[in-house]
């Protein structure tokens, strides 16, 4: 190649690298809507970040943010660029991952979303995975199913362990792990502890402490009782399953959760509720038609072979 051609190629490559960096900077500001916070997370100065955003705006000939002394907002152009920037960065990162995986090494970072009912399954698989694949960094996020699915769609998570939602999203692939039932959960000293099953009518006789609305067990319970005409003695709502467990150990209240959630809670008993719609499907959710990291494929394999899964299926 001529020297002039080589220089042109170098300039072109530098522009491409600059564009990817600018998109990463744009994405961080767009998600935080705070230049100071975005700069800290990117490990650069605020002035450098502002300069990068300005250069991107000049290249696109579009204003991407509206800034004043009180807030930062995306313009219409910024709103349009956001999903495309996110997808472009995801494609670049996947390109690097594919090249790394040609070496047949499990490395990098695996981001997993987990709802509270999957704690025992997650703990067992996570322990085995970290022992067998020490070069992979695991990042685990506990949250509601709705929040985790949104993060999965934004490519912030590689997979999600959660129950199957009522309405399927065509962008998500949900693979069944196990079936479980909604159950009344009490401690071993509760009068209900010896029962093999109970009905929705039976629950009316006991004070309840339920998960807050939005958690999957509560959503399932509300659907089951929506048209029953039954009234319940609801004493408290708690948005953390571990806190509910602690409360159950110390009181005579009843809660409603999936049977799977109490697998490793030796002091608690789950009594299946006999009612239509009480079956819950535990799934692994991934993006449909998206590239899947080798680490994600390995983690999914190990979850399927988890002892906790077989315990759950035997219930």
C-alpha positions in Angstrom: 0.0 0.0 0.0 1.1 3.6 -0.6 2.0 5.8 2.3 -1.0 8.0 1.5 -3.3 5.0 1.5 -1.9 3.7 4.8 -2.4 7.2 6.4 -6.0 7.2 5.2 -6.6 3.8 6.7 -5.1 4.9 10.1 -7.3 8.0 10.1 -10.3 5.9 9.3 -9.6 3.4 12.1 -9.0 6.2 14.7 -12.4 7.7 13.8 -14.1 4.3 14.2 -12.5 3.8 17.7 -13.4 7.4 18.6 -17.0 6.7 17.6 -17.4 3.6 19.8 -16.0 5.5 22.7 -18.3 8.4 22.1 -21.3 6.0 22.0 -20.2 4.4 25.3 -20.0 7.9 26.8 -23.4 8.9 25.3 -25.0 5.8 26.7 -23.7 6.3 30.2 -25.0 9.9 30.3 -28.3 8.9 28.7 -28.8 6.2 31.4 -27.8 8.3 34.4 -29.0 11.7 33.1 -26.1 13.1 35.2 -22.8 14.2 33.7 -21.0 14.0 37.1 -22.1 10.5 37.9 -21.5 9.3 34.3 -17.9 10.7 34.4 -17.2 8.9 37.7 -18.5 5.6 36.3 -16.4 6.0 33.2 -13.3 7.0 35.2 -12.8 10.3 33.3 -13.2 13.9 34.2 -16.5 15.7 33.6 -14.9 18.2 31.2 -13.6 15.3 29.1 -17.0 13.7 29.0 -18.7 16.9 28.1 -16.1 17.4 25.3 -16.8 13.9 24.0 -20.5 14.4 23.9 -20.0 17.8 22.2 -17.8 16.1 19.5 -20.5 13.5 18.9 -23.2 16.1 18.6 -21.1 18.0 16.1 -20.4 14.8 14.1 -24.1 14.0 14.0 -25.1 17.7 13.6 -27.8 17.0 16.2 -28.2 18.1 19.9 -28.5 15.0 22.0 -29.1 16.5 25.5 -30.8 19.5 26.9 -28.7 20.7 29.9 -29.4 23.4 32.5 -28.3 24.0 36.1 -31.0 21.6 37.4 -31.3 18.6 35.1 -30.2 16.8 32.0 -32.8 15.5 29.4 -32.5 13.6 26.1 -33.7 15.5 23.0 -35.7 13.7 20.4 -32.5 12.9 18.5 -31.0 11.5 21.7 -34.1 9.3 22.3 -33.7 7.9 18.8 -30.0 7.3 19.2 -30.2 5.6 22.6 -31.5 2.1 21.5 -29.2 2.1 18.4 -26.2 3.1 20.5 -27.0 0.3 23.0 -27.3 -2.3 20.3 -24.1 -1.1 18.5 -22.1 -1.4 21.7 -23.6 -4.8 22.4 -22.6 -6.0 19.0 -19.0 -4.8 19.4 -18.7 -6.4 22.8 -20.1 -9.7 21.4 -17.5 -9.6 18.6 -14.7 -9.4 21.2 -16.4 -12.3 23.2 -16.6 -14.5 20.1 -12.9 -14.0 19.4 -12.0 -14.8 23.0 -14.1 -17.9 22.9 -12.2 -19.2 19.9 -9.5 -19.9 22.4 -11.9 -22.2 24.2 -11.4 -20.3 27.5 -14.3 -19.4 29.8 -13.4 -15.8 30.8 -15.0 -12.4 31.1 -18.1 -11.4 33.1 -21.5 -13.2 33.4 -24.4 -11.0 34.4 -27.3 -12.9 35.9 -30.7 -11.6 37.2 -32.5 -13.6 39.9 -35.9 -13.3 41.6 -36.0 -14.1 45.3 -37.7 -17.4 44.9 -34.7 -18.8 43.0 -32.2 -18.1 45.9 -31.4 -21.7 46.7 -31.0 -22.7 43.1 -28.8 -19.7 42.4 -26.6 -20.3 45.5 -25.9 -23.9 44.6 -25.1 -23.3 41.0 -23.1 -20.2 41.7 -20.9 -22.1 44.1 -20.2 -24.9 41.6 -19.7 -22.5 38.7 -17.2 -20.3 40.5 -15.2 -23.4 41.6 -15.1 -24.8 38.1 -14.6 -21.6 36.2 -12.5 -19.2 38.4 -11.7 -16.9 35.4 -15.3 -15.8 35.0 -16.5 -13.0 37.1 -20.2 -13.4 38.2 -22.4 -10.3 38.7 -25.7 -11.3 40.3 -28.7 -8.9 40.6 -31.7 -9.7 42.7 -34.9 -7.8 41.8 -38.4 -8.1 40.6 -39.1 -10.1 37.4 -40.3 -7.0 35.6 -37.1 -5.1 36.4 -34.9 -8.0 35.4 -36.6 -8.5 32.1 -36.2 -4.8 31.3 -32.5 -5.1 32.1 -32.2 -8.2 29.9 -33.8 -6.3 27.0 -31.2 -3.5 27.5 -28.4 -6.1 27.3 -27.4 -5.4 31.0 -28.0 -9.1 31.9 -27.1 -12.3 30.1 -29.9 -14.4 31.6 -32.6 -14.2 34.1 -33.9 -16.8 36.6 -37.6 -16.1 37.2 -41.0 -17.5 36.9 -42.7 -17.3 33.5 -44.7 -14.1 33.1 -48.4 -14.1 32.2 -47.8 -12.3 28.9 -45.0 -13.6 26.7 -42.6 -11.1 25.1 -41.6 -12.1 21.5 -38.1 -10.9 22.2 -37.6 -13.3 25.1 -37.0 -17.0 25.1 -38.2 -18.7 28.2 -36.9 -22.3 28.9 -38.7 -24.3 31.5 -36.7 -25.5 34.5 -39.4 -26.8 36.8 -43.0 -26.5 37.9 -43.9 -25.5 41.4 -47.1 -24.6 43.3 -48.2 -21.6 45.2 -48.3 -22.6 48.9 -49.2 -21.3 52.3 -45.9 -21.0 54.3 -45.8 -21.3 58.1 -43.2 -22.3 60.7 -43.1 -25.9 62.1 -45.0 -24.9 65.3 -48.0 -23.4 63.5 -51.3 -25.4 63.6 -51.3 -25.6 59.8 -47.8 -27.3 59.7 -49.2 -30.8 59.6 -51.7 -30.1 56.8 -51.1 -31.7 53.4 -53.0 -29.0 51.4 -55.4 -26.2 51.9 -57.9 -24.1 50.0 -58.3 -20.4 49.4 -61.3 -20.5 51.8 -59.1 -22.0 54.5 -56.7 -19.0 54.3 -59.5 -16.6 55.4 -59.1 -17.9 58.9 -55.5 -16.8 59.4 -53.7 -13.5 59.5 -51.5 -13.0 56.4 -48.2 -11.4 55.8 -47.8 -11.3 52.0 -45.1 -10.3 49.5 -45.8 -6.8 48.1 -47.6 -6.4 44.8 -45.2 -6.8 41.9 -43.4 -9.9 43.3 -44.4 -13.0 41.4 -45.9 -15.0 44.2 -48.1 -12.1 45.1 -49.1 -11.6 41.5 -50.1 -15.2 41.3 -52.1 -15.1 44.5 -53.9 -12.0 43.4 -54.8 -13.6 40.1 -56.2 -16.7 41.9 -58.3 -14.7 44.3 -59.4 -11.9 41.9 -62.9 -13.2 41.3 -63.3 -15.4 44.3 -65.2 -12.9 46.4 -63.1 -13.9 49.4 -61.7 -11.5 51.9 -58.4 -11.9 53.7 -56.9 -10.6 57.0 -53.9 -8.9 55.5 -51.6 -7.7 58.4 -48.5 -6.7 56.4 -46.8 -6.6 53.0 -43.0 -7.1 52.7 -40.9 -6.7 49.5 -38.1 -8.9 50.6 -38.6 -12.7 50.8 -35.7 -13.2 53.3 -37.3 -10.8 55.7 -40.6 -12.6 55.3 -38.8 -15.8 56.2 -37.4 -14.3 59.4 -40.9 -13.0 60.3 -42.4 -16.4 59.7 -39.9 -18.1 62.0 -40.8 -15.8 64.9 -44.6 -15.5 64.5 -47.8 -17.5 63.9 -48.6 -15.6 60.7 -49.1 -17.2 57.3 -47.5 -16.1 54.0 -48.0 -17.2 50.4 -45.0 -18.1 48.3 -44.0 -20.8 45.8 -43.0 -24.2 47.3 -39.6 -23.7 45.6 -38.7 -20.7 47.7 -38.6 -22.7 50.9 -36.5 -25.7 49.8 -33.6 -24.8 52.1 -35.6 -23.2 54.9 -35.6 -26.1 57.4 -37.8 -24.3 60.0 -40.7 -23.6 57.5 -43.4 -25.7 55.9 -45.0 -25.1 52.6 -48.7 -26.3 52.3 -49.9 -26.4 48.7 -53.0 -24.3 47.9 -55.6 -26.3 46.0 -57.0 -23.8 43.5 -57.0 -23.3 39.7 -54.0 -21.4 38.5 -51.7 -22.3 41.4 -48.9 -23.8 39.2 -45.9 -21.6 38.6 -43.3 -22.3 35.9 -39.7 -21.6 36.8 -37.7 -20.6 33.7 -34.4 -19.3 32.4 -35.0 -16.3 30.3 -32.6 -15.2 27.5 -32.8 -12.9 24.5 -34.3 -14.7 21.5 -31.9 -15.0 18.5 -29.2 -13.2 20.4 -25.6 -14.3 20.8 -25.0 -16.2 24.0 -21.7 -16.2 25.9 -20.0 -19.5 26.4 -20.1 -18.8 30.2 -23.9 -18.3 29.9 -24.3 -21.6 28.1 -22.3 -23.3 30.8 -24.2 -21.7 33.6 -27.5 -22.8 32.1 -26.2 -26.4 31.7 -25.2 -26.4 35.4 -28.6 -25.0 36.5 -30.4 -27.7 34.7 -28.2 -30.3 36.5 -28.6 -28.6 39.9 -29.6 -30.8 42.8 -32.0 -28.1 43.8 -33.9 -28.5 40.5 -34.5 -32.2 41.2 -35.6 -31.4 44.7 -38.1 -28.9 43.3 -39.4 -31.2 40.7 -40.0 -33.9 43.3 -42.3 -31.7 45.4 
